[in-house]
Amino acid sequence: MPSYTKKVQIPGKTAQELYDKVAKDIDRFLEKSGMGKFEIERDATRREVCLKSSLVNAKLICTDGNLVLDAKLSLLAAPFRGKIDEGIDKWLAKAFQLKA
């Protein structure tokens, strides 16, 4: 499975604020992505959200001022890396009032 990593700085937000927003909105984001059915695990203590599906296995880690996405894409999902980036960027811009 090809690797996919994305790190986004979100200044002024604590790890807990980032985690709370991601954990709350992840289901809706994934429904809109049209990438199938996902299993989601939220770990409030570690401030991580893990996703598992036939197309991607990913861990989203929230730290002070940063979101880090570390994923493995299936061979079917890998060609859509640009679309995945675009969708993530749009969601981040909306959720955290970032400039796209």
GULO-49452 format. One record per residue: residue number from 1; residue in one letter; y, x, z of N, C-alpha, C, CB in turn. Coordinates in steps of 0.001 Angstrom, whole numbers. Glycine has a CB too. Layout:
N
 num residu     nc2     nc1     nc3    cac2    cac1    cac3     cc2     cc1     cc3    cbc2    cbc1    cbc3
 NUM      A       Y       X       Z       Y       X       Z       Y       X       Z       Y       X       Z
...
END
This chain:
100
 num residu     nc2     nc1     nc3    cac2    cac1    cac3     cc2     cc1     cc3    cbc2    cbc1    cbc3
   1      M   -1184     844       0       0       0       0    1250     891       0      -3    -961    1229
   2      P    2174     649    -908    3411    1431    -937    4265    1184     305    4214    1099   -2192
   3      S    4934    2235     753    5804    2129    1922    7184    1629    1517    5918    3484    2638
   4      Y    7815     940    2458    9176     438    2274    9873     561    3618    9193   -1054    1744
   5      T   10999    1281    3632   11759    1451    4866   13216    1145    4581   11594    2888    5441
   6      K   13834     444    5506   15255     114    5376   15873     198    6764   15468   -1316    4740
   7      K   16979     943    6862   17716    1051    8116   19135     562    7861   17710    2524    8667
   8      V   19579    -362    8697   20904    -945    8541   21666    -795    9852   20812   -2439    8119
   9      Q   22878    -262    9753   23726    -142   10932   24513   -1433   11104   24683    1079   10814
  10      I   24519   -1931   12324   25286   -3119   12675   26095   -2765   13920   24350   -4375   12920
  11      P   27251   -2161   13711   28065   -1669   14820   28457   -2781   15803   29316   -1002   14278
  12      G   28479   -2409   17066   28941   -3323   18101   27907   -4304   18604   30084   -4070   17602
  13      K   26698   -4255   18095   25643   -5168   18541   24605   -4397   19346   24975   -5880   17333
  14      T   24226   -4951   20468   23189   -4320   21284   21816   -4625   20688   23268   -4809   22761
  15      A   20830   -3875   21128   19457   -4112   20675   19031   -5542   21010   18483   -3092   21321
  16      Q   19422   -6027   22176   19039   -7381   22590   19707   -8436   21708   19410   -7616   24065
  17      E   20970   -8262   21384   21667   -9210   20498   21008   -9246   19125   23159   -8831   20359
  18      L   20669   -8094   18606   20013   -8024   17300   18644   -8687   17349   19878   -6565   16841
  19      Y   17878   -8371   18378   16545   -8954   18511   16629  -10482   18610   15827   -8376   19747
  20      D   17539  -10971   19447   17660  -12416   19629   17930  -13125   18306   18773  -12731   20626
  21      K   18819  -12571   17499   19165  -13173   16211   17992  -13109   15229   20388  -12470   15611
  22      V   17362  -11949   15145   16228  -11786   14233   15068  -12687   14653   15772  -10312   14193
  23      A   14716  -12674   15925   13583  -13471   16411   13819  -14967   16174   13346  -13204   17912
  24      K   15069  -15382   16281   15411  -16794   16086   15369  -17190   14615   16794  -17084   16658
  25      D   15858  -16320   13729   16038  -16672   12318   14910  -16244   11383   17294  -16079   11834
  26      I   13957  -15453   11842   12956  -14868   10944   12106  -15930   10240   12051  -13928   11724
  27      D   11741  -16994   10926   10917  -18033   10299   11630  -18664    9101   10557  -19117   11326
  28      R   12885  -19012    9292   13665  -19638    8225   13858  -18673    7053   15031  -20103    8761
  29      F   14145  -17415    7359   14313  -16400    6309   13043  -16285    5469   14668  -15026    6930
  30      L   11895  -16230    6121   10638  -16072    5399   10280  -17312    4587    9521  -15756    6369
  31      E   10615  -18498    5103   10365  -19724    4338   11141  -19698    3028   10752  -20971    5162
  32      K   12378  -19221    3074   13218  -19163    1876   12774  -18071     911   14663  -18937    2267
  33      S   12075  -17067    1407   11678  -15948     553   10614  -16333    -466   11173  -14811    1402
  34      G    9831  -17362    -166    8797  -17800   -1083    7656  -16810   -1226    9392  -18060   -2415
  35      M    7447  -15977    -207    6410  -14949    -290    5116  -15356     413    6922  -13659     305
  36      G    4894  -16628     602    3638  -17080    1173    3673  -17275    2676    2576  -16119     837
  37      K    2472  -17367    3228    2309  -17647    4651    2284  -16348    5449    1023  -18453    4900
  38      F    2992  -16334    6578    3113  -15160    7420    2618  -15424    8826    4541  -14691    7458
  39      E    2129  -14378    9453    1848  -14383   10880    2958  -13541   11513     387  -13816   11214
  40      I    3657  -14106   12485    4786  -13421   13107    4501  -13202   14582    6092  -14224   12920
  41      E    4720  -11972   15026    4596  -11639   16445    5940  -11116   16925    3460  -10588   16693
  42      R    6449  -11717   17995    7715  -11284   18581    7415  -10571   19895    8685  -12495   18806
  43      D    8017   -9416   20084    7847   -8649   21321    9238   -8408   21918    7092   -7283   21055
  44      A    9637   -9279   22830   10974   -9212   23426   11167   -7943   24247   11222  -10434   24301
  45      T   10114   -7456   24883   10219   -6254   25702   10548   -5033   24852    8923   -6022   26469
  46      R    9878   -4914   23713   10101   -3765   22825   11187   -4039   21791    8806   -3392   22117
  47      R   11651   -5284   21744   12651   -5725   20768   12180   -5456   19340   13993   -5021   21022
  48      E   10969   -5954   19067   10350   -5785   17752    9815   -7120   17252    9216   -4737   17809
  49      V    9828   -7272   15952    9218   -8421   15294    8269   -7858   14249   10301   -9385   14650
  50      C    7015   -8297   14293    6015   -7832   13334    5590   -8993   12437    4785   -7225   14065
  51      L    5411   -8696   11152    4993   -9681   10171    3709   -9211    9512    6096   -9921    9119
  52      K    2824  -10145    9280    1599   -9824    8559    1338  -10927    7549     392   -9657    9532
  53      S    1038  -10510    6333     648  -11456    5293    -168  -10698    4255    1900  -12144    4641
  54      S    -582  -11403    3238   -1338  -10747    2172    -426   -9854    1322   -2030  -11797    1285
  55      L     888  -10079    1373    1826   -9314     553    2517   -8175    1281    2855  -10225       8
  56      V    2645   -8280    2604    3389   -7273    3357    2941   -7226    4807    4884   -7550    3284
  57      N    2947   -6039    5359    2804   -5825    6796    4057   -5064    7203    1459   -5033    7172
  58      A    4801   -5614    8150    6091   -5011    8476    6388   -5077    9964    7199   -5693    7702
  59      K    7196   -4115   10403    7698   -4090   11770    9200   -3922   11684    7037   -2944   12620
  60      L    9919   -4821   12353   11368   -4743   12415   11738   -4349   13837   12040   -6098   11997
  61      I   12404   -3223   13972   12729   -2650   15280   14241   -2754   15492   12246   -1157   15383
  62      C   14630   -3320   16626   16045   -3482   16961   16429   -2451   18021   16340   -4930   17466
  63      T   17445   -1647   17706   18008    -706   18671   19516    -939   18693   17656     794   18303
  64      D   20197    -364   19647   21642    -562   19724   22303    -149   18415   22238     235   20900
  65      G   22916   -1125   17742   23655    -855   16517   22823    -654   15266   24469     322   16715
  66      N   21493    -836   15338   20635    -592   14175   19476   -1570   14086   20099     817   14215
  67      L   19136   -1898   12857   17894   -2603   12543   17095   -1690   11624   18165   -4017   11873
  68      V   15831   -1479   11950   14973    -641   11118   13765   -1468   10700   14534     659   11875
  69      L   13552   -1549    9394   12403   -2251    8846   11460   -1211    8273   12826   -3295    7762
  70      D   10245   -1202    8766    9213    -291    8281    8064   -1165    7790    8740     727    9407
  71      A    7767   -1089    6492    6790   -2009    5921    5854   -1320    4947    7492   -3148    5230
  72      K    4741   -1971    4730    3786   -1615    3689    3696   -2825    2772    2368   -1214    4286
  73      L    4005   -2623    1502    3980   -3703     519    2678   -3669    -265    5181   -3601    -435
  74      S    2141   -4839    -545     952   -4888   -1401    1351   -4476   -2809     305   -6313   -1400
  75      L     387   -4184   -3630     669   -3810   -5014    1330   -4962   -5776    -624   -3383   -5722
  76      L    1074   -6200   -5353    1718   -7350   -5987    3179   -7484   -5582     972   -8623   -5637
  77      A    3522   -7093   -4346    4893   -7223   -3843    5766   -6021   -4203    4875   -7402   -2336
  78      A    5174   -4859   -4386    5945   -3631   -4629    6944   -3736   -5787    4999   -2498   -4904
  79      P    6605   -4377   -6914    7580   -4472   -8004    8830   -5290   -7649    6918   -5080   -9211
  80      F    8757   -6052   -6566    9872   -6902   -6168   10722   -6271   -5067    9355   -8245   -5707
  81      R   10617   -4968   -4910   11372   -4242   -3882   12878   -4523   -3979   11115   -2732   -4007
  82      G   13424   -4557   -5173   14850   -4837   -5370   15223   -6236   -4895   15221   -4676   -6841
  83      K   14382   -7213   -5194   14618   -8591   -4745   14517   -8683   -3228   13612   -9559   -5404
  84      I   13597   -7928   -2654   13450   -7916   -1196   14718   -7349    -566   12203   -7086    -766
  85      D   15193   -6228   -1096   16447   -5629    -604   17602   -6613    -697   16785   -4357   -1397
  86      E   17699   -7274   -1846   18786   -8231   -2069   18733   -9374   -1052   18715   -8793   -3499
  87      G   17556   -9906    -818   17401  -11003     143   17750  -10577    1558   15981  -11532     108
  88      I   17309   -9385    1949   17620   -8861    3284   19118   -8641    3425   16859   -7544    3548
  89      D   19728   -8043    2411   21175   -7784    2462   21978   -9077    2577   21619   -7010    1217
  90      K   21587  -10103    1836   22286  -11390    1913   22157  -11990    3307   21733  -12370     863
  91      W   20960  -11959    3860   20756  -12520    5188   21572  -11756    6230   19268  -12497    5555
  92      L   21553  -10421    6169   22311   -9612    7119   23806   -9896    7021   22045   -8129    6881
  93      A   24318  -10009    5790   25737  -10289    5594   26119  -11624    6221   26083  -10289    4103
  94      K   25262  -12611    6045   25534  -13940    6603   25358  -13957    8119   24613  -14983    5962
  95      A   24279  -13371    8597   23952  -13438   10023   24899  -12608   10894   22530  -12972   10242
  96      F   25380  -11487   10369   26190  -10576   11177   27577  -10331   10590   25474   -9262   11332
  97      Q   27985  -11165    9635   29291  -11054    8996   29552   -9635    8480   30386  -11464    9974
  98      L   28569   -9083    7805   28682   -7757    7197   29151   -7913    5756   27323   -6992    7258
  99      K   29809   -6893    5258   30191   -6904    3848   28995   -6490    3025   31399   -5968    3576
 100      A   28693   -7291    2029   27506   -7019    1191   27760   -5912     210   27082   -8266     439
END
